[in-house]
Amino acid sequence: MPFIRSLFFLLMCFAPAAWALEAFPAGAPMNGPVSFVYAIYYLQPPAVEPLAALNATLAQLGGKFKVVQQLADAPSEPQMAPTLDNDIQKNYPPPSVRMIEYFGRGLSKAQAEALQLAQTALVLEFRAPASPTYAALRAADSLLLQVAEQTGGLIWDEETREIFTTAEWRKRHVDGWQGDVPNIVRHTVIHAYQGDKLIREITLGMAKFGLPDVVISDVAHSQNNQAGNLINILAQALVEGATIGQSGVMTLNLKTIRHDAFRNAQLPSLTDNAKAQAQLLLYKGQPEEGDPRNRLLEVGFDRYPGPDRYAQQTALFASLFGFTDTLQMVKHTDAVLAASTAAKTRLPALRQRFNAGLKPGEYILVKAPFATPEKGREWMWVEVTKWEEHDITGLLNNEPAQIPTLHSGQIVKVKVADVFDYLLYDGKGGEEGNESGKLMARQRAGQ
């Protein structure tokens, strides 16, 4: 019986470790056998006896799985080991209400609460040879849907740590295939972990395809979405059969992705100057607490220029997704300066809030001047990673137009006394600050 890892790790802190990166092996990364676990939880007594429903459905599917008591280490055909557990609070506890808030798909609050008292689950362990058609996974997903619909249960995916209503399972796991090609975002999730002021992102669920889970470390909060999109594009390329070159080299091209719905969903994230390509170096990832029990593939940024990994990371994102920075000439009117003065009065409280620990998804930008070679000043935003009494350290959030020695994503330090304004993002789409910027925007619009 597998043990459910129902601890909630999203955006928890972890201690960074130091290690020498090793290139991911060249060739096709798919390995077998492929193992995964699904379960059907019952909030009330099943409408139909679960094992009877399972056997009847297996017969209808033409015996796509050999039913065994214990899975073989390297089976020559797909196998399944079912267990009807009537004491799950002891043996296979369901996910908590808090976890369901983030990873419950279609469940109501009442269902999440009722699940905490559930006593019965049908647990299904699968193992099959690796296959580029993913036939065993597709058969397992269909099997779970039919049995859950007949018996009246909720479906749990152990690998992604998600729980589904049958309607959501059908939409995400059964529908959406294009021939033998899955839409990877429907079968995996990305967890984001708060590190030392930056984020580590990792997929869960790639093991169901016989592929490694994908990791990106040290991501700025402001680039969280771009990192997630990069992970999904790479994961989609891998399930479509992409191979890795010598020394971990790989060219990722969004336009060659075969799954139409996936590719078309990514296109709005591109600007007009996007190349839609990224030159990757792929490494063997090192596991952290809470990671999936699977091989890890970590994305490196060494093929791009920059004085540090953050600038290289930003250069990769700019190549893949494009960028929109433009130089804007504005005047610091009395109203703008007054807004800046008001913003500066908020800095002590923001510093205290930052050092006490921001909430998951929150981050702060400050606007500060940088000297140009012509002895002028270029005002740019910096994402705060360290806030001391007199100095702020962070990642440059703009691509300089007049300072060739600086690059977007580079680690910089500014004086607190020089800060002109701030932006606080709450991680939910809301923001506070940049009142001076709003005034300057109206100035540029001639209002």
C-alpha positions, 0 to 999 in steps of 0.5 A, a space after each residue: 500500500 503506498 503512503 499518501 504524502 498529504 503534507 502541503 509544501 506549496 510555497 514553504 521554505 527550504 534550505 538551499 544546498 550546494 552541489 556540482 551540477 551534472 549534465 542530464 544524459 543525452 538521448 530520449 529521457 523516457 524510462 520504464 517501467 512507469 508506475 503511478 497510483 490512483 484512488 477513488 475516495 467515497 464520502 458515503 457508501 459506494 453506489 456499487 461494490 467497487 471491486 465488482 465495478 472495477 472487474 466489470 469495467 476491466 472486462 469492457 475495456 478488453 483486459 488492458 491490465 493484468 490484475 495482480 496482488 503485487 506488481 512485478 519490478 519490470 512487467 512485460 505488460 500493464 499491471 494493476 494491483 487493486 485494494 479496497 481499504 475500509 480504514 483509510 483514516 489509518 492507512 491512506 488518509 485523504 488530503 486535508 481541507 487546506 490542500 483541497 483549497 489549492 489542489 481540489 478540482 471541482 470539489 465544493 467546500 462541503 465535499 472537502 469537509 466530508 472527505 475528512 471523515 471518509 472511511 473507504 477508498 479503492 486504491 489502484 497501483 499501476 505499472 507498465 512498460 514505457 510507451 510513446 503512445 501512453 496507452 496504459 496511462 490513457 486506459 487507466 484514466 478511462 478506467 478510473 472515470 468509469 468506476 468512479 462514475 458507477 460507484 459515486 467517488 472522487 478521484 485522487 492522483 497520488 503523483 500530482 496530489 490532486 483530487 477530482 470530481 468525475 466531471 473534472 477528471 473527464 475534462 482534464 485527464 480523458 478529454 483533450 488528447 490530440 491523437 496519442 499526444 496529451 496536453 501536459 498541463 492537464 496531467 501535471 501541476 507546478 509547485 512553487 516553493 519559497 527559497 531564500 527570497 526567490 522561488 523554486 518551481 517543479 512539476 509533479 506528474 511527469 512520472 506517469 509518462 516515464 519522464 523526469 519532472 522539470 525544475 527551475 531554481 532561483 526565479 524572481 517573483 516577477 518572472 514566476 509566470 514566465 518560468 511556469 510557461 517555460 516549464 510547461 513548454 519543455 514538459 510538452 516537448 518531452 511528452 511529444 518525444 523531444 530528445 536531449 543532446 550531448 552535455 545536456 544541450 537542447 533547443 526548445 521551440 514553441 512553434 514545433 509543438 504538435 498539440 494545437 490547443 497547448 501551443 495556441 494557449 501559449 501564443 498570447 504570452 509572446 510579444 512581437 519580438 519573441 523568437 519563441 525559442 530557448 537554448 537550454 542546458 539541462 542538468 540532473 536535478 537534486 531533490 528537495 523535501 516534498 519533491 516527487 519520487 522521480 528523476 529530476 531535470 533542472 533547467 540551466 541558463 548558461 547558454 545566454 550572456 549575463 554577469 550572473 544566472 539571473 541576468 542569463 535567466 532573463 535573457 532566456 525568457 526574453 528570447 522565448 517570450 520577448 520583452 516590451 521595455 521602452 525608454 520613456 522621457 518624463 518630467 518630475 513635476 511638483 505633483 510627481 515629486 509629491 507622490 514620491 515623497 509620500 511613497 518614501 514615508 511608506 518605506 520603513 513599514 515596507 522594509 519591516 513587512 519584507 523582513 518579517 516575511 511576505 505572504 506567498 506570492 507577494 513581492 516588492 519592487 522599488 524604483 531607483 536611479 542608475 547613472 548613465 555613461 553620459 552622467 545622466 540618470 535612468 530610472 528602473 525598477 528593482 525586485 527586492 531580495 534583501 532590505 537593510 537599513 540603508 541599502 536594498 539588494 535586488 534583481 533589475 526588473 528593466 532592460 537598461 536603454 543607456 547603461 550597457 554594463 547592466 542587464 535585466 535580471 542582474 543583481 544590483 544594490 541601491 540606496 534606500 535614500 535614492 528610492 523614488 517609488 515602490 510597487 507591492 504585488 499581493 500575488 492575487 493580481 492586486 498592487 499598491 504604490 507607483 502613484 508617481 508612475 500613474 501621474 507620469 503616465 497621464 503626463 505622457 498621454 497629455 492629460 
